[in-house]
Amino acid sequence: MAACYLDVRPGELDSYIRASEKIQGFVAAIDAVKRDNAYDKLSKDQFDDQLDLLTKSYRIDALEIIHDLATMDFDSAAMAEVKLKAAVQLKGAVLEKADVGEHALVLQELNQLYQQSAPRIKSIRAVQVEYEG
């Protein structure tokens, strides 16, 4: 892989490594670090940090989905419900174990967003038709 990154043939890279004591020292250090238990712990910590970062990012995406749900039209109520459940779960709430108050808060937030962006009635047309006999 290193040869690909450096845009050389693997044989060329190997000959450069064998010819340079400095590069051989780096290779030996890499091997020593990989055998060290602290390296495994560091890798696990980096994994946990990356997982935490992705979780936060997905929660932000969930908030954007909730906002989109509040402001867009749907072809079916089932589609809206599926998207809402997914967004709520991504946000961090579990629908099966959520208490009634949590659902009420989500619905209240959706209602507020709808009220802010809903089109307002600009005029009212009243028509009365009477038919005789």
C-alpha positions in Angstrom: 0.0 0.0 0.0 2.9 2.4 0.8 4.3 1.8 -2.7 0.9 2.8 -4.2 0.8 5.9 -2.1 4.3 6.8 -3.2 3.7 5.9 -6.8 6.6 3.4 -7.0 6.9 -0.3 -7.5 6.9 -2.5 -4.4 10.4 -3.7 -5.3 11.7 -0.2 -5.5 10.2 0.7 -2.1 11.8 -2.4 -0.6 15.2 -1.5 -1.9 14.8 2.1 -0.5 13.9 0.7 2.9 16.9 -1.8 2.9 19.3 1.0 1.8 18.2 3.5 4.5 18.9 2.9 8.2 16.6 5.8 9.1 13.6 4.1 7.3 14.5 0.8 8.8 14.3 2.4 12.2 10.8 3.7 11.5 9.7 0.2 10.3 11.1 -1.4 13.4 9.4 1.2 15.6 6.1 0.5 13.8 6.4 -3.2 14.5 7.3 -2.6 18.1 4.3 -0.3 18.6 1.9 -2.8 17.0 3.0 -5.5 19.5 2.5 -3.1 22.5 -0.7 -3.5 24.5 -0.9 0.3 24.9 -1.3 0.5 21.1 -4.4 -1.7 21.3 -5.8 0.5 24.0 -5.0 3.6 21.9 -6.7 2.1 18.9 -9.8 1.3 21.0 -9.9 4.8 22.4 -9.6 6.2 18.8 -12.5 3.9 17.8 -14.6 5.0 20.7 -13.9 8.7 19.9 -14.8 8.2 16.3 -18.0 6.3 17.3 -18.9 9.2 19.6 -18.3 11.7 16.8 -20.5 9.8 14.4 -23.2 9.4 16.9 -23.3 13.2 17.5 -23.3 13.8 13.8 -26.2 11.4 13.2 -28.2 13.1 16.0 -27.7 16.4 14.2 -29.0 14.7 11.1 -32.0 13.5 13.1 -32.9 17.0 14.2 -32.7 18.2 10.6 -35.1 15.3 9.6 -37.5 16.3 12.3 -37.4 19.8 11.0 -38.0 18.6 7.4 -40.9 16.5 8.5 -42.5 19.5 10.1 -42.3 21.6 6.9 -43.0 19.2 4.1 -46.0 17.5 2.5 -46.3 13.7 2.4 -47.8 11.2 0.0 -48.9 9.0 2.9 -49.2 9.2 6.6 -47.3 5.9 6.9 -44.3 7.5 5.2 -44.4 10.4 7.6 -44.6 8.0 10.6 -41.7 5.9 9.5 -39.5 9.0 9.0 -40.5 10.4 12.3 -39.8 7.2 14.2 -36.3 6.9 12.5 -35.5 10.5 13.4 -36.6 10.2 17.0 -34.5 7.1 17.4 -31.5 8.7 15.8 -32.0 11.7 18.1 -31.5 9.4 21.0 -35.0 8.5 22.2 -36.2 4.9 22.1 -39.8 4.8 21.0 -40.7 1.5 22.8 -39.4 2.6 26.1 -40.1 6.3 25.8 -42.6 7.9 28.2 -45.6 9.8 27.1 -43.9 13.1 28.0 -41.1 12.6 25.5 -43.5 11.9 22.6 -45.5 15.0 23.6 -42.3 17.1 23.5 -41.5 15.9 20.0 -45.0 16.5 18.8 -45.0 19.9 20.4 -41.7 20.7 18.6 -43.1 19.6 15.3 -46.3 21.7 15.8 -44.2 24.8 16.6 -42.1 24.3 13.5 -45.2 23.8 11.4 -46.9 26.9 12.8 -43.7 28.9 11.9 -43.6 27.7 8.3 -47.1 26.9 7.4 -48.6 29.0 4.6 -51.2 31.5 5.8 -54.7 31.9 4.4 -54.7 35.1 2.4 -58.3 35.3 1.3 -61.5 33.5 2.0 -64.1 32.8 -0.8 -67.6 32.2 0.3 -70.1 31.0 -2.3 -73.7 30.3 -1.5 -75.8 28.5 -4.1 -79.6 28.2 -3.8 -81.7 25.9 -5.9 -85.4 26.3 -6.3 -87.7 23.4 -6.7 
